[in-house]
Amino acid sequence: MDKLRIGDFEIAPGEQRKIDLPVAKLYTDASVSLPVHIIRAKKPGPTIFISAAVHGDELNGIEIIRRLINQKKFKITTGTVIAVPMVNVYGVVNQSRYMPDRRDLNRCFPGSAKGSLAGRVAHIFLNEIVKHCDYGIDLHTGAIHRSNLPQIRADMADEETKELAEVFGVPVILNSNLVDGSLRESAVKNETKILLYEAGEALRFDEFSIRAGMKGVLNVLQHLGMTRKATATKRKKNCSIYCQR
């Protein structure tokens, strides 16, 4: 298994590392970087990204990733996990859904190396993270003052994606069409199977949503053969509601 190169960093098989991936600079000339946690097993296997805070006010995903990477029993046996707890660092700092230029980052993919600030962030995330990955889980919440029941949104026409959506283990699964400019659209074009998890509301930590999301991520990792069965929470058979969206 070869070294994984992200930006100027190389991560060897069996290595666990946190890197700061440079993105751009603020108008104050202060640099801003994406925090990226890479966990690689010694044995080859799938590569999956887990991302949160593409919308900067959606906080549950940040806590899901924090708990996941700090869990003492968490260990992958094959493949690579790339966890990005804050894609829109600017929005998190300012408690805003948007980038400083008021663009929605999740409508700016695939972006451009010489485009707007949002476009550059999208370009870097897509080319340095997503393009390495076979699978992805993008963590979201509902909007301000609107709490969403834990749900998975995915392309149910793709059989493998449908299976992963069911494995995640939440009660609601939405068959969601791809939206122009979204991370999910660009990931699918990259042939990356991706799930979008939504639960809770913006600017709030919701314990139920966080626990459901963490269990879902672990269920998917176990299903992909990346963790031992003892690591993931035992999954009960769910009665999922399928909706067209």
C-alpha positions in Angstrom: 0.0 0.0 0.0 1.5 3.3 -1.1 1.9 6.5 0.9 -1.1 8.8 0.8 -0.3 12.4 -0.4 -2.5 15.2 0.8 -1.2 18.7 -0.1 2.5 18.7 0.9 2.0 15.8 3.4 2.6 12.1 3.0 1.0 9.6 5.3 2.3 6.0 5.3 0.3 2.8 5.9 -0.2 2.2 9.6 0.2 5.9 10.4 -2.2 8.2 12.2 -1.8 11.9 11.8 -3.4 15.3 12.0 -2.5 17.8 9.4 -3.5 21.4 8.7 -4.2 21.8 5.0 -3.7 25.4 3.8 -6.7 26.9 2.1 -6.4 30.7 1.8 -5.9 33.8 3.8 -8.3 36.2 5.5 -8.4 39.9 4.6 -6.1 40.4 7.6 -3.5 38.2 5.9 -4.0 35.5 8.5 -3.8 32.0 7.1 -6.7 29.6 7.5 -6.3 25.8 7.2 -8.5 22.8 7.1 -7.9 20.4 10.0 -7.6 16.9 8.6 -7.3 13.7 10.6 -5.9 10.7 8.7 -6.0 7.2 10.2 -4.4 4.5 8.0 -4.3 0.7 8.6 -1.3 -1.3 7.6 -3.6 -3.5 5.4 -5.1 -2.2 2.2 -8.8 -1.5 2.0 -11.3 1.2 1.2 -10.7 4.9 1.7 -13.5 6.9 3.2 -13.9 10.6 4.1 -16.1 11.8 6.9 -16.8 15.6 6.7 -18.7 18.1 8.8 -19.5 21.8 8.9 -19.7 22.3 5.2 -22.3 24.8 6.5 -20.5 26.5 9.3 -23.4 26.7 11.7 -24.1 22.9 11.6 -22.2 21.7 14.7 -23.4 18.1 15.4 -21.0 16.6 12.8 -18.0 18.3 14.4 -18.8 16.5 17.7 -19.4 13.2 15.9 -16.0 13.3 14.4 -14.4 14.5 17.6 -15.8 11.6 19.5 -15.0 9.1 16.8 -11.3 10.0 16.6 -10.9 10.2 20.4 -12.6 6.9 21.1 -10.1 4.7 22.8 -11.4 1.5 21.2 -11.6 3.0 17.7 -9.1 1.3 15.4 -9.4 0.5 11.7 -7.9 -2.8 10.5 -8.0 -2.1 6.7 -8.0 1.0 4.5 -8.0 4.7 5.4 -10.3 7.1 7.2 -9.9 10.8 6.4 -11.9 12.9 8.8 -12.5 16.7 8.3 -14.5 18.1 11.2 -14.7 21.6 9.8 -14.8 22.1 6.1 -16.1 25.7 6.3 -13.7 26.9 9.1 -14.8 30.5 8.3 -18.4 29.8 9.0 -17.7 27.9 12.2 -15.7 30.8 13.6 -18.4 33.3 12.7 -21.4 31.0 13.6 -22.6 31.4 10.0 -23.9 28.9 7.4 -22.0 30.8 4.7 -18.6 31.7 3.7 -17.4 35.3 4.3 -18.5 36.2 0.8 -22.0 35.0 1.6 -21.7 32.0 -0.7 -23.1 28.6 0.2 -20.1 26.3 0.0 -22.3 23.4 -0.8 -23.3 25.1 -4.0 -19.7 25.9 -5.1 -18.3 22.5 -6.1 -16.2 21.5 -7.9 -14.8 25.0 -7.4 -11.7 26.5 -9.0 -8.1 27.2 -7.9 -8.4 30.8 -9.0 -12.1 31.4 -8.2 -14.0 32.9 -5.3 -13.0 32.1 -1.7 -15.8 29.5 -1.5 -14.7 28.1 -4.9 -11.1 27.7 -3.8 -12.1 25.9 -0.6 -14.4 23.6 -2.6 -11.6 22.9 -5.2 -9.0 22.1 -2.4 -11.5 19.8 -0.6 -12.5 18.0 -3.7 -9.0 17.5 -5.1 -7.1 16.9 -1.9 -9.6 14.8 0.0 -12.6 13.5 -2.1 -10.5 12.3 -5.1 -8.6 9.8 -2.8 -11.8 8.2 -1.6 -14.1 5.3 -2.5 -16.8 6.4 0.0 -17.9 9.5 1.9 -20.2 10.5 4.7 -21.1 14.2 4.9 -22.6 15.3 8.2 -25.2 18.0 8.4 -28.1 19.4 10.5 -31.3 21.2 9.8 -31.5 24.9 9.6 -31.8 27.4 12.5 -34.9 26.8 14.6 -35.7 23.6 12.6 -34.7 20.3 14.1 -34.5 17.4 11.7 -35.1 13.8 12.6 -32.0 11.7 12.0 -32.0 10.8 8.3 -29.9 9.7 5.4 -30.1 11.4 2.0 -28.6 9.4 -0.9 -29.1 8.2 -4.5 -31.2 5.1 -3.9 -30.9 4.2 -7.6 -27.3 3.1 -6.9 -27.5 -0.3 -5.3 -24.3 0.0 -3.2 -25.2 3.4 -2.0 -28.7 2.1 -1.1 -27.1 -0.7 0.9 -24.9 1.7 2.8 -27.8 3.9 3.6 -29.7 1.0 5.1 -26.6 -0.1 7.0 -26.2 3.4 8.6 -29.2 2.5 10.6 -31.5 5.6 11.0 -35.3 5.5 10.7 -35.6 7.8 7.7 -33.9 7.4 4.3 -34.6 10.0 1.6 -34.0 9.3 -2.1 -32.5 12.7 -2.8 -31.6 13.9 -6.3 -28.2 15.5 -6.8 -28.1 19.2 -6.5 -26.0 21.3 -8.9 -22.8 22.6 -7.2 -23.1 20.3 -4.2 -20.4 18.2 -2.6 -22.5 15.1 -3.2 -22.8 15.8 -6.9 -19.0 16.3 -7.3 -18.3 13.1 -5.2 -20.6 11.0 -7.4 -18.9 12.3 -10.5 -15.6 11.2 -8.9 -17.3 7.7 -8.5 -17.3 8.1 -4.7 -20.3 6.5 -3.0 -21.6 9.1 -0.6 -24.2 9.4 2.2 -25.5 12.7 3.6 -26.6 12.5 7.2 -28.9 15.2 8.6 -30.0 15.4 12.2 -30.8 18.1 14.8 -30.7 21.9 14.1 -28.1 24.5 13.5 -26.0 26.1 16.3 -27.1 23.4 18.7 -25.4 20.2 20.0 -28.1 17.5 20.1 -27.1 14.4 22.0 -29.5 12.1 20.4 -28.5 13.2 16.9 -24.8 12.9 17.7 -25.1 9.4 19.1 -27.2 8.3 16.2 -24.7 9.7 13.7 -21.7 8.2 15.5 -23.4 4.7 15.5 -24.2 5.1 11.9 -20.6 5.9 10.9 -19.3 2.9 12.9 -21.9 0.7 11.2 -20.7 1.7 7.8 -17.1 1.2 8.7 -17.8 -2.3 10.0 -19.9 -3.1 6.9 -16.9 -2.1 4.7 -14.7 -4.4 6.7 -12.6 -1.5 8.1 -13.2 -2.2 11.7 -13.6 -5.3 13.9 -17.1 -6.2 14.9 -16.4 -5.3 18.5 -15.6 -1.7 17.6 -19.0 -0.8 16.0 -22.2 -0.7 18.0 -24.5 -3.7 17.4 -27.0 -2.6 14.8 -30.7 -3.5 15.2 -32.9 -4.1 12.2 -34.5 -0.9 11.3 -37.9 -0.2 9.8 -36.7 2.5 7.4 -39.1 5.0 5.8 -38.2 5.6 2.1 -39.1 9.0 0.7 -38.7 10.6 -2.7 -37.2 14.0 -2.6 
